[in-house]
Amino acid sequence: MLEVDGLVMEYGGFRAVDGCSLTVDEGSITGLIGPNGAGKTTLFNLIAGAFPPSAGRIRYLGDDITALSTDRRFRRGLVRTFQIPHEFHRLSTLENLMMVPPSQAGEGLLANWLAPGKVTRDEKRVRARAEETLEFLELTHVAQERAGNLSGGQKKLLELGRTMMTEAKLVLLDEPAAGVNRTLLRKLEEKIAILNRERGYTFILIEHDMEMIEKLCDPVVCMAEGRVLIEGDFATVRSDPRVLEAYLGETVSGSDEEAGA
Ligand code: ATP
């Protein structure tokens, strides 16, 4: 589904991503791990199209998308979610979901004036989909709550819900577990697994929570210094001495309290 080939991202001579190559199979949940500064987020940004790479190619569903804008990638179903949930905090949970669809006719004043009937129909359709999404995520009880008042875990579920309002095929999840309490974490894992199994979403997931990686991901890709260090199932990657070394190197430099995870 996705082929990243020799990707490089250079900042003034420093290579945050340094010749990174990997493939992602349709229907998989690929875990992306590695110590702080390994280049995981930069790789995500490149895949999502936030900025062009200094070198290398990205192919998605058979097409070279290296030069495509974020928006065009999004319309092809390549959706990135953010490390920090960015809900509209004054809007309700339901309204946050209803804001998402890019093709919603009610967006334009002109559309409203030209085809008010279509706008009403579209809004009904979008509302129904938003309500179904809330039900799936077990957030119906907070549908009318301001999104800003939701807990960290509920905001992550809402973020997943916004993805579900699009025609997503490949979803890039950046640290979904960060700041989420244990109970909601289990729920988030369950929903990601269902979306993968039953609705065909392919995921790439950056995560420092190794329990989540172990439960959900196969394969697991470990990055270090901008490159793929090793790829395999969780047990193989965990027991590889190079992985331990990459995390220990980080501990020695004193930059990550999670290195022992
Ligand atoms: P973490 O697990 O902490 O999120 P990461 O693996 O996602 O780390 P990146 O955020 O991709 O790592 O950063 C990789 C390296 O590139 C780091 O050394 C970082 O300081 C550097 N870097 C990232 N963005 C920039 C930038 N815009 N300008 C200069 N250096 C950058």
Residues whose N, C-alpha, C, O or C-beta is under 5 A from the ligand:
A	BS01	ATP	Y11 A16 G34 P35 N36 G37 A38 G39 K40 T41 T42 L43
